[in-house]
Amino acid sequence: MAYFLFRTQIISKANRSAVACAAYRSGEALYSERDGLTKKYGHRDVPPETYILAPKHAPEWVYNRERLWNEVEKVEKQHNAQLAREIIVALPTQLTNEEQTQLLLDFCKENFADEGMVADIAIHRDKKHNPHAHIMLTMRPFNEDGTWGQKRKKVNGKSVHLTNWNDKETLLKWRKNFADKINEKFKEKGIDDRVSHESYEKQGIDKVPQIRLSREAYQYEQRMKREAEKQGKPYEPVTYYGKLNQEIQRINQELKALKQKEKVVSISDYQEEKSLNETIESIRKNASLNDVEKASLLLVAKRAKSYVDFAVARRVYHDLAEGNWKKKIDSQQLKLRALKNVINKAYHAYQQEPKQVIQYGFYPGKFNEQLKEKIAQLKEMEKSFENELTKYEAVLKKAELALEVQKRLTEEEFRVLYPHAGADFRIEEKYHAVQYFKDTGSVLPESEIPAYAAKKEQETHRMPTFAEQTRNMYQSLFVLNRTIQKQSKERMEALKARDFEQAFEASRKIEQCMLRKEKMSKELEENKAVLQAILCEHYGRDVSITNTAALLRLHELVERGESSKDLEADLRRIHVSEQQKLERMPKPETEAQIMEYQYRQHVADGLLEAIEEAQRANDRKKYEKDPTKKRQRRRYRGQEFER
């Protein structure tokens, strides 16, 4: 039986843009009047094949994709209005491209355009094995004069739809019509195959249906499959639904074999066998959860877009605790602190010498008015920040609760497999031991659990090393210093042009960078102290070098076993290597290339300073080691001998 896909979803104004969706599917750059941005999503190797079909009484402008979806967004006033219905269909690979296109256009005309909808069609053929089409449909009908009609009206005090486009029966009819159209084309061409819009159960097929992976999960599975092939290893699914589909395939193969031997006649008979696996599954199925725990798990599932287990719950929690949302919160908090600092500094400067407030972007003659305006702006930002922080903390708390629930369930599953195990295993080790059983059907020996878990953790949850963290901080400090210089220059230019608003904004950015620099510098100094201690032990002498890049490069040599154990010699070697890299670099043209070149030059200069530092320290050491010469010099200068 051929593959059949007919999936629908609603594009809502609450969280999406119809213009952006149309731009992505069509491959065109479309201007959105709602936010004033042009929506463009990069180059496609195979350009989409696009069409627009419309009812006869629709206005001419509906054939202009940009105007069509901007008009839709304008007519739908509510913040959560339904902008469009999207239908995604798989095109049968048994047909030629031209036959696929004609079949799709005929179907869309008969089922959508002739029924009053505008159908914006984009056929994607990026991958030969997966031709498919995205069909975006308008939700509101047109009047006979070409104006927008109403979606609903009041009947006996109740709001009812004026079309049947949202009815479940209509969707089922569309699915059936598309399947029928494909089967008609197969029959016409003499292709011995068919598709069905019905489930296996309704078709009387004794088979478990597989679960369609999300786009992200499918791409990830393909990437892991290629990695396994490169390494010469057997491929094993890595996502939850990928693993589930593998298990479904195994069950279907066994069902087929058993049916041939007439040992079973249905899935239900096959599933009557009790096993350890079913005992494990029953823990989650029969888990007693309160409403708050259920809501927390649902939230994590939505964020992860997958089934939730311990690993998923942990990843979501860490993403919240350390990811982009947390960084956004920290950035907003830093921005508030910077704004407060600039306002305070300007206020104190005004008390001492009013003219000094110019450097902060205030005009002395209008200082009080500007101060009130900035304080009002600050209060508005604080209010917005508090709302965002409250929302973030609520979500983080739910994610933390979901993680605790998953820990509890994992503990129960582990006890089933290892009823006599001690309490020495960490929760991560228990989770991987349980997953090993779920993946292989075998129980991992207790003695092998720690090593197996450590290996899996390294594969899935790699943390940056101490040296990588230090290097990232050092590079960030370099960028911050350059940003401060740039903003200082912009502030000066704004003051010359008497653009006080721009000067104030530059002052705020400088203050924000200074606050970040202060915090990061403290952390970097702590890391440098650790690096110095490691190098002191290696070189057997005091390493008083202060340059971070030099410490990191020396640490790399030690880690790779390439150090000569001569500090000055290693530094000179590193400096020569860095200079050679600089010479090989092409002439910087873009802003990113200029920044990279400046950073490399900064590192090279720092290495040169480190060589001089090491040489001076070595000279001092020699001087301090020879007290006789020191005394002789003191006598020569007429100094008294120190006892």
Beta strands, then each sheet from edge to edge (+ up, - down):
strand 1: 6-12
strand 2: 30-32
strand 3: 37-39
strand 4: 49-53
strand 5: 82-90
strand 6: 119-124
strand 7: 132-138
strand 8: 152-155
strand 9: 158-161
sheet 1: 1+ 5- 7+ 6- 4+
sheet 2: 2+ 3-
sheet 3: 8+ 9-
end
